[in-house]
């Protein structure tokens, strides 16, 4: 067999976003589209001779085809070994775990995360570096530049081996090792959490419902929850990964995980509910009649971290994305540690984790994780809550309400306006930026503006600077309005509006969040003119 050099021409728009190159499947079906991007990754990496690469994805449509192409191209670029998840399946957290355990050069993750799948859905590809985390912006920008001048790509003409069976084979001089998709990850989880205590919890009649959303988390939940921890069969629902996620939107929030919410809000609800997303890096935690916000989940995990064996020595710090509520900040202050505020995107946590400045990290978009890997981790978060429930003997709602009593409640909500015309979204943001200098001290319907800015982040480790990371308007009582454009969509622009209001009085902790935040929502629309500029009377999704 031979290495072929194939002539190609650039495709416009192959700039990776916060989580790689996410596009419609129809874009990836164009001849050379995937090959151009993969070639640009490998060329940016430089000499790959003898290196080990990890490859896997969430099982969505085009996953298997993409792996076949990547294996043939990796062989052409001289990689010594590729570790592939059985059936092409590896959750994003598992990719990070495998990279770190096997000291791999890096890995390619095939997923569009929580975006819909299927032939008419989305597909994505991103590169993770040797620490297991997403490649930094300087790397992804170099990849983009390479895509705009590419003229050839290299690929073996040898067929890709069967990756449905665990074992070893070769393409050219490259070894292909198909590994158990769950084993390394499950082994790591067992070192972090008190599995005997959780097994005892289930043995005592504790009930749970985990919704895999027909995404990649299902095999991990079946193995760990129903296998290693002894949860009854049927605890895991929608646990078989499907190329189209069963026609559902694999985003674990109260809107898209409506089936789980209905179960958990019923009179005969299980004790605990949870879900993860397309690639199992996000999570939702649900108690009986209570969906826990991601910001509260991070804060509660931080406040109770030492109950889990892997965190008994305490936390070095907490990191949260800027739009995430300030609930974790209050815990950090009580613990006497620093809480870092970063832009949205897990790659910004990597330097903090590697430098030993932070132990726990979280984003408002249902992403929580720690220094055990360099990605957010949905199954890890669920296991942390199970450890917490086993250690305290208390139900979810009691744990949450006791936390609010101690630290106060941060009423919080995100309003998404999806597939907005890009020019209109950009114009709205520019209009907001133009108002920032004049907002300080203004009275707005009972609130006084403390400061307003377009968030700029200076990394405390490498001193890199990220600008234009979201417009934030902060009131003197700590209430916040934040606007940013998301980088995870594939159609038009997604405007995300974040609203936050702090309430210390336990007697006022049972107000409906949208009611508590209604005044801030009105101010946000007044300042942004969002409805008029976008033609949207209501958000696409409220979480």
Secondary structure as GFF3:
##gff-version 3
##sequence-region A 1 543
A	DSSP	beta_strand	3	7	.	.	.	ID=ss1
A	DSSP	beta_strand	21	24	.	.	.	ID=ss2
A	DSSP	alpha_helix	25	28	.	.	.	ID=ss3
A	DSSP	alpha_helix	33	45	.	.	.	ID=ss4
A	DSSP	beta_strand	52	57	.	.	.	ID=ss5
A	DSSP	alpha_helix	63	76	.	.	.	ID=ss6
A	DSSP	beta_strand	81	89	.	.	.	ID=ss7
A	DSSP	alpha_helix	92	101	.	.	.	ID=ss8
A	DSSP	beta_strand	106	110	.	.	.	ID=ss9
A	DSSP	beta_strand	122	128	.	.	.	ID=ss10
A	DSSP	alpha_helix	137	147	.	.	.	ID=ss11
A	DSSP	beta_strand	152	156	.	.	.	ID=ss12
A	DSSP	beta_strand	167	171	.	.	.	ID=ss13
A	DSSP	beta_strand	174	179	.	.	.	ID=ss14
A	DSSP	alpha_helix	183	192	.	.	.	ID=ss15
A	DSSP	alpha_helix	195	203	.	.	.	ID=ss16
A	DSSP	beta_strand	208	211	.	.	.	ID=ss17
A	DSSP	alpha_helix	217	221	.	.	.	ID=ss18
A	DSSP	pi_helix	222	228	.	.	.	ID=ss19
A	DSSP	beta_strand	236	237	.	.	.	ID=ss20
A	DSSP	three_ten_helix	245	247	.	.	.	ID=ss21
A	DSSP	alpha_helix	258	264	.	.	.	ID=ss22
A	DSSP	beta_strand	272	276	.	.	.	ID=ss23
A	DSSP	beta_strand	283	287	.	.	.	ID=ss24
A	DSSP	beta_strand	290	292	.	.	.	ID=ss25
A	DSSP	alpha_helix	294	303	.	.	.	ID=ss26
A	DSSP	three_ten_helix	305	307	.	.	.	ID=ss27
A	DSSP	three_ten_helix	309	311	.	.	.	ID=ss28
A	DSSP	beta_strand	317	321	.	.	.	ID=ss29
A	DSSP	alpha_helix	327	335	.	.	.	ID=ss30
A	DSSP	beta_strand	338	342	.	.	.	ID=ss31
A	DSSP	alpha_helix	347	354	.	.	.	ID=ss32
A	DSSP	beta_strand	360	363	.	.	.	ID=ss33
A	DSSP	beta_strand	367	370	.	.	.	ID=ss34
A	DSSP	alpha_helix	378	392	.	.	.	ID=ss35
A	DSSP	alpha_helix	396	407	.	.	.	ID=ss36
A	DSSP	beta_strand	409	420	.	.	.	ID=ss37
A	DSSP	alpha_helix	422	435	.	.	.	ID=ss38
A	DSSP	three_ten_helix	436	438	.	.	.	ID=ss39
A	DSSP	beta_strand	443	444	.	.	.	ID=ss40
A	DSSP	beta_strand	447	454	.	.	.	ID=ss41
A	DSSP	beta_strand	457	458	.	.	.	ID=ss42
A	DSSP	beta_strand	465	466	.	.	.	ID=ss43
A	DSSP	beta_strand	471	475	.	.	.	ID=ss44
A	DSSP	beta_strand	480	486	.	.	.	ID=ss45
A	DSSP	beta_strand	493	503	.	.	.	ID=ss46
A	DSSP	three_ten_helix	506	508	.	.	.	ID=ss47
A	DSSP	alpha_helix	513	516	.	.	.	ID=ss48
A	DSSP	alpha_helix	518	528	.	.	.	ID=ss49
A	DSSP	alpha_helix	530	534	.	.	.	ID=ss50
A	DSSP	beta_strand	541	542	.	.	.	ID=ss51
###
